[in-house]
Amino acid sequence: MYAIIRTGGKQYRVQEGDVLRVEKLQAEVGNKVSFEDVLLIGEGEKILVGADLAKATVSAVVAEEGRGKKVVIFKKRRRKNYRLTKGHRQSFTAVRIESISNTSATAQKADATAE
């Protein structure tokens, strides 16, 4: 089973057990976080989207916090003696996906008909 979630302005495809680096979250290492903005849940040929995901959540545990590699910004104007160097390190939170759950009635009905 996999899901597509949205966090930090980006979309990620996740499965249980994945470790994922997302934009900085306000949570400490070891705390649980849940992502309610689930766009899609898929399992084999069966895909749930839209209203079927009204109460779908992806729960995860914060594994690590840190900062990424430095990105160097260098500007130069030729023949003007102008050189400017700046850098940026983006903060991230690494999360380990624990479970993908969909508690809506339509998903349970779809599971019952599939069996």
C-alpha positions in Angstrom: 0.0 0.0 0.0 1.3 3.5 -0.8 0.0 7.0 -0.5 0.7 10.4 -1.9 0.8 13.2 0.7 1.4 16.9 0.6 3.5 18.8 3.1 5.7 21.8 2.9 4.3 22.7 -0.6 5.6 19.4 -2.1 4.1 16.0 -2.8 5.7 12.8 -1.7 4.9 9.1 -2.5 5.3 7.1 0.7 5.0 3.5 1.9 5.2 2.0 5.4 8.8 1.9 6.6 10.0 4.7 4.3 12.3 7.4 5.7 11.5 10.8 4.1 13.1 14.2 4.3 10.5 16.9 4.4 10.5 20.7 5.1 11.1 21.5 8.8 8.2 20.5 11.1 7.5 21.8 14.5 8.1 18.4 16.3 10.9 17.0 18.4 12.8 13.8 17.6 10.8 10.8 18.6 7.4 12.5 18.5 4.6 11.2 16.3 3.2 13.4 13.5 0.3 12.8 11.2 -0.3 14.1 7.7 -4.0 14.7 7.0 -3.4 16.1 3.5 -3.6 12.7 1.7 -4.1 13.0 -2.1 -4.2 9.4 -3.1 -4.0 5.9 -1.6 -3.2 2.9 -3.9 -3.0 -0.8 -3.3 -2.3 -2.8 -6.4 -5.0 -2.0 -9.0 -7.2 -0.3 -6.5 -6.8 3.5 -6.2 -8.7 5.9 -3.9 -8.8 9.6 -4.6 -11.0 12.6 -3.8 -14.0 12.2 -1.5 -12.9 8.6 -0.7 -10.0 10.1 1.3 -12.0 12.4 3.6 -10.5 10.9 6.8 -7.3 9.4 5.5 -4.1 9.9 7.5 -0.5 8.9 7.3 1.2 8.7 10.6 5.0 9.0 11.1 7.7 9.3 13.8 10.3 12.1 13.6 13.6 10.3 13.1 16.0 13.3 12.7 16.3 17.0 12.3 19.1 18.7 10.5 20.2 21.0 7.7 21.0 20.0 4.1 24.2 20.6 2.1 25.1 24.2 1.4 24.0 25.7 -1.9 26.4 28.4 -3.0 25.1 31.5 -4.9 27.7 33.4 -6.8 27.1 36.6 -8.8 29.5 38.4 -11.0 29.5 41.4 -13.3 32.3 41.2 -15.7 34.7 44.2 -15.9 32.9 45.9 -12.9 34.9 44.4 -10.0 31.6 43.0 -8.6 31.6 39.6 -7.0 29.1 38.4 -4.5 29.0 35.0 -2.8 26.1 33.8 -0.6 25.1 30.5 0.8 22.0 28.7 2.0 21.3 25.6 4.0 17.7 24.3 4.1 16.5 22.8 7.3 14.7 19.5 7.1 12.9 16.9 9.3 13.4 13.2 8.5 10.3 11.2 9.3 9.7 7.4 9.3 6.3 6.4 7.9 4.6 4.0 10.3 1.1 3.5 8.9 -1.3 4.6 6.2 -5.0 4.5 7.3 -8.3 5.3 5.6 -11.3 5.3 8.0 -13.9 6.5 5.6 -17.0 4.4 5.1 -16.7 4.3 1.3 -13.2 2.8 1.6 -14.5 0.1 3.9 -17.3 -0.6 1.5 -14.9 -0.9 -1.4 -12.7 -3.3 0.6 -15.8 -5.5 1.4 -16.8 -5.7 -2.3 -13.3 -6.4 -3.5 -13.1 -9.5 -1.3 
